[in-house]
Amino acid sequence: MFSKRFAALSALLITAALSLPGQAQAATWTQVSNTVDVSCAAFTYHPSADWFLPAGTPKGLVYLQHGFSRSNGNLADLAEHYAAAGFVVFAPTLPSADIFGCTVSNLGNNAPFLNNVATWLGQANNANGALARSYANALSKAGRPAAALPTSYVIAGHSAGGEVAAYVANRLRTTYPGQFARVRLVQLLDPVKSFIGSNMATGLNGLNLTSTPIFAISSPPYTANSNANGTVELTTDVHRPFLGVRLTTGSHCDAEGSSTDGLCTTLNGASQPGNVTALQTFAVAWANDAVAGTTSATYYPGGAYYQSLLTSGVTQTLSGA
């Protein structure tokens, strides 16, 4: 497990001035670190959780999951962009190795553990649920008044976290349908499926039965993303004309932005600033539209921003079979 960008169990008050195409004005946000309970076999784990709290009334909740051998601190840059746009961001660290199989990537059979992870959102409307209690603690640490969690959800994941995002979203569909109705977008960031099991296929085939948007921002096939096996799974299982974009010169580290580290860039190649900007812009814009029920044309095929990246060769369109 790699060191976090910010120490756990500390409150950091941060002011951000971030500007993205289509974003009317900058926003401020506050980061707080604590823990969140989750069951593993006969035990209760207390993984670290980073909360990013926007100024004013939040528009929705982003559950942001890191990938294999990474931590929540590696996604802090992207989390800050979501928060600056008005989202509460919940970013937990899940184990990459565990004797009971409670891991972010499937190294044997982590489905029972992911079923427990899904209860975070599945029971989010319960004030005594693990997610609500962690959120209440974060608000208290930040000096914010008590408030219920937002009721519109974006489930996003990078690398192996993309498999988690798809599986968790589908688990909500099958087990907590009332909570699944609150899922506005599933966002896969260069997703990688496990070599073992069928968690991603299970998740995506289930989600294909719904109208919930599923958008990816991917890199080209290479060793770091297992030859883009998660993106291939997405475009095979989900039969829709638009499933996001591929950054033609993308790195597997793009989703981590400025909060990546030398291990990621050494193994996977350094990110190009333009690719990081494109990823963050699309991720936030699509999340904004999903929770608002709107379509900002510039960020979709035919729109000015989208077409500018397409015609310049920065991106390619992903579509389902």
C-alpha positions in Angstrom: 0.0 0.0 0.0 1.4 3.4 -0.9 1.5 6.4 1.4 -1.5 8.7 1.2 -1.2 12.2 -0.2 -2.7 13.5 3.0 -2.4 11.9 6.5 -5.4 9.8 7.6 -7.5 11.1 10.5 -6.5 14.7 9.9 -8.6 17.6 8.7 -7.2 19.7 6.0 -9.0 22.9 5.0 -8.2 23.8 1.4 -9.3 26.5 -0.9 -9.2 25.5 -4.6 -9.6 27.7 -7.6 -10.2 25.3 -10.5 -11.7 26.2 -13.9 -12.9 23.8 -16.5 -14.6 24.4 -19.8 -18.3 24.9 -19.2 -17.8 25.6 -15.5 -19.2 29.0 -14.6 -17.0 29.8 -11.6 -14.5 28.3 -9.2 -15.7 26.8 -6.0 -14.1 26.1 -2.6 -13.9 22.7 -0.9 -12.7 21.1 2.3 -10.9 17.8 2.7 -11.3 15.7 5.8 -9.8 12.2 6.4 -11.4 9.6 8.7 -12.4 5.9 8.4 -15.5 4.0 7.3 -16.6 0.5 8.5 -17.0 -2.4 6.2 -17.4 -6.1 7.0 -14.8 -8.7 5.9 -15.5 -12.3 6.7 -16.2 -12.3 10.4 -14.5 -9.0 11.0 -15.1 -5.3 10.7 -12.4 -3.4 8.9 -12.0 0.4 9.3 -10.3 1.5 6.0 -9.3 5.1 5.6 -11.7 7.5 3.8 -11.1 10.9 2.3 -14.1 13.2 2.1 -14.1 16.3 -0.1 -16.8 18.7 0.9 -17.9 21.4 -1.5 -18.9 24.9 -0.5 -22.7 25.3 -0.3 -25.3 22.7 -0.9 -23.8 19.7 -2.6 -25.4 18.6 -6.0 -24.5 14.9 -5.5 -22.2 12.3 -4.1 -19.3 10.8 -6.0 -18.0 7.5 -4.7 -14.4 7.4 -6.1 -12.5 4.1 -6.0 -8.8 3.7 -6.6 -7.1 0.8 -8.3 -4.9 -2.1 -7.4 -1.8 -1.3 -5.2 -3.0 2.3 -5.0 -4.7 4.4 -2.3 -7.3 7.1 -2.1 -4.6 9.8 -2.0 -3.6 8.9 -5.5 -7.0 10.1 -6.7 -7.0 13.3 -4.7 -6.4 15.6 -7.7 -9.5 14.3 -9.5 -11.5 14.3 -6.3 -10.7 18.0 -5.9 -12.1 18.7 -9.3 -15.4 17.0 -8.5 -15.6 18.9 -5.2 -14.9 22.2 -6.9 -17.9 21.5 -9.2 -20.1 21.0 -6.1 -20.0 17.3 -5.4 -19.3 15.6 -2.1 -16.6 13.0 -2.8 -16.1 9.9 -0.8 -12.8 8.1 -1.6 -12.0 5.0 0.5 -8.8 2.9 0.5 -9.5 -0.8 -0.1 -6.8 -3.4 0.5 -4.8 -4.8 -2.4 -3.8 -7.9 -0.4 -5.8 -9.6 2.3 -5.8 -13.1 3.7 -9.6 -13.2 3.7 -9.9 -12.0 0.1 -11.2 -8.5 1.0 -9.4 -6.7 -1.8 -10.1 -4.1 -4.5 -9.0 -6.5 -7.3 -10.2 -10.1 -7.5 -7.3 -12.3 -6.3 -9.5 -15.3 -5.6 -13.1 -14.4 -4.7 -13.6 -10.9 -3.5 -17.3 -10.8 -4.5 -18.5 -11.3 -0.9 -16.4 -8.3 0.2 -17.6 -6.2 -2.7 -21.1 -7.1 -1.7 -20.3 -5.5 1.7 -18.7 -2.5 0.0 -22.0 -2.0 -1.9 -23.8 -1.7 1.5 -22.2 1.7 1.9 -24.5 3.1 -0.8 -27.1 0.5 -0.3 -27.7 1.7 3.3 -26.7 5.3 2.7 -30.2 6.5 3.5 -29.9 5.0 7.0 -28.4 7.5 9.5 -26.9 4.5 11.3 -25.3 3.1 8.2 -21.5 3.1 7.9 -21.4 5.7 5.1 -23.7 8.1 6.9 -21.8 7.8 10.1 -18.5 8.4 8.3 -20.0 11.5 6.6 -21.4 12.8 9.8 -18.0 12.5 11.4 -16.4 14.3 8.4 -18.8 17.2 8.6 -18.1 17.5 12.3 -14.4 17.6 11.8 -14.8 20.2 9.1 -16.9 22.4 11.4 -19.9 21.9 9.1 -23.5 21.5 10.3 -25.0 18.0 10.3 -26.6 17.1 7.0 -27.9 14.0 5.2 -25.9 12.5 2.4 -26.8 13.7 -1.1 -29.3 11.5 -2.8 -27.9 11.5 -6.4 -24.9 9.2 -6.9 -22.0 8.9 -9.3 -20.0 5.7 -8.9 -16.5 6.1 -10.4 -13.5 3.9 -10.4 -9.9 3.9 -11.8 -8.2 0.7 -13.1 -9.4 -2.2 -10.8 -11.6 0.4 -9.1 -13.5 0.5 -12.4 -14.4 -3.2 -12.0 -15.5 -2.4 -8.4 -17.6 0.5 -9.7 -19.4 -1.7 -12.2 -19.9 -4.5 -9.7 -21.1 -2.3 -6.9 -23.6 -0.4 -9.2 -25.1 -3.7 -10.3 -25.2 -5.0 -6.8 -27.3 -2.0 -5.9 -29.6 -2.9 -8.8 -30.2 -6.4 -7.6 -30.1 -5.9 -3.9 -31.0 -2.3 -3.2 -33.2 -1.2 -6.1 -34.4 2.0 -4.3 -30.8 3.1 -3.9 -29.9 2.1 -7.4 -32.6 4.5 -8.6 -30.3 7.2 -7.2 -27.3 6.2 -9.3 -27.1 8.8 -12.1 -23.8 7.7 -13.7 -21.2 4.9 -13.6 -17.8 6.3 -14.6 -15.0 4.0 -15.6 -11.5 5.5 -15.7 -9.2 3.2 -17.8 -10.9 0.2 -16.2 -9.0 -3.1 -15.7 -10.8 -6.3 -15.0 -9.4 -9.0 -12.8 -7.7 -12.0 -14.3 -9.8 -14.1 -12.0 -13.6 -14.3 -11.8 -16.3 -12.4 -13.7 -17.1 -9.4 -11.5 -16.8 -6.8 -14.3 -18.8 -8.9 -16.8 -21.5 -9.5 -14.1 -21.7 -5.8 -13.4 -21.7 -4.6 -16.9 -24.2 -7.2 -18.2 -26.6 -6.3 -15.4 -26.2 -2.5 -16.0 -26.8 -3.1 -19.7 -30.4 -3.9 -18.8 -30.9 -0.4 -17.4 -30.8 3.2 -18.8 -28.1 4.3 -16.3 -25.3 6.1 -18.3 -22.0 4.2 -18.3 -19.1 6.3 -19.6 -15.4 5.4 -19.8 -12.3 7.5 -20.3 -9.7 5.0 -21.4 -6.1 4.7 -22.6 -4.9 2.6 -25.6 -4.2 -1.1 -25.0 -0.9 -1.8 -23.3 0.6 -3.8 -20.5 -0.4 -1.4 -17.7 -4.1 -1.7 -18.4 -4.0 -5.4 -19.3 -4.4 -4.6 -23.0 -7.4 -2.4 -22.2 -9.3 -5.5 -21.1 -11.8 -3.5 -19.0 -12.6 -1.2 -21.9 -13.0 -4.3 -24.2 -15.4 -5.8 -21.7 -17.4 -2.5 -21.6 -17.8 -2.2 -25.3 -18.7 -5.9 -25.6 -21.2 -6.1 -22.9 -23.0 -2.7 -23.1 -24.8 -2.1 -26.3 -25.0 1.6 -26.7 -23.8 4.0 -29.4 -21.8 6.2 -26.9 -19.7 4.8 -24.1 -17.1 7.6 -23.7 -13.7 8.2 -25.1 -10.2 6.8 -25.5 -7.3 9.2 -25.1 -5.1 8.1 -28.0 -1.8 8.9 -26.2 -3.2 8.3 -22.7 -1.3 6.8 -19.8 -2.9 4.6 -17.1 -1.9 7.3 -14.6 -4.1 10.0 -16.2 -6.9 9.6 -13.7 -4.5 10.3 -10.9 -3.3 13.6 -12.3 -1.0 15.5 -10.1 -1.6 13.1 -7.2 0.1 10.2 -9.0 3.6 8.9 -8.0 6.8 7.6 -9.4 5.8 4.0 -9.3 2.8 4.6 -11.5 4.6 6.8 -14.0 7.7 4.5 -14.1 5.6 1.4 -14.9 2.9 3.1 -17.0 4.5 6.2 -18.5 4.1 9.8 -17.5 0.8 11.5 -18.3 0.6 14.3 -20.8 -1.0 17.5 -19.3 -3.5 17.7 -22.1 -4.7 14.2 -21.5 -5.2 14.8 -17.8 -7.1 18.0 -18.5 -9.4 16.2 -21.0 -10.0 13.4 -18.6 -10.9 15.8 -15.7 -13.0 17.9 -18.0 -15.1 15.1 -19.3 -15.4 13.3 -15.9 -16.7 16.4 -14.2 -18.9 17.6 -17.1 -20.6 14.2 -17.5 -21.1 13.9 -13.7 -22.7 17.4 -13.7 -25.1 16.5 -16.5 -26.0 13.1 -15.0 -27.1 14.6 -11.7 -28.8 17.6 -13.2 -30.6 15.6 -15.9 -29.1 17.9 -18.6 -27.0 17.5 -21.7 -24.2 20.1 -22.2 -23.8 19.5 -25.9 -20.2 20.6 -26.1 -19.0 17.5 -24.1 -20.6 14.9 -26.4 -20.3 13.9 -30.0 -21.0 16.8 -32.3 -20.3 19.4 -29.6 -17.6 22.0 -30.0 -15.2 20.8 -27.2 -15.7 17.1 -28.0 -15.2 17.6 -31.7 -12.1 19.7 -31.1 -10.4 16.8 -29.3 -11.7 14.2 -31.8 -10.5 16.0 -34.9 -7.1 16.8 -33.4 -6.6 13.2 -32.6 -6.6 13.5 -28.9 -9.6 11.2 -28.4 -11.5 8.5 -30.1 -15.1 7.6 -29.4 -16.0 4.4 -27.6 -19.2 2.6 -28.6 -20.8 -0.7 -27.8 -21.2 -3.6 -30.1 
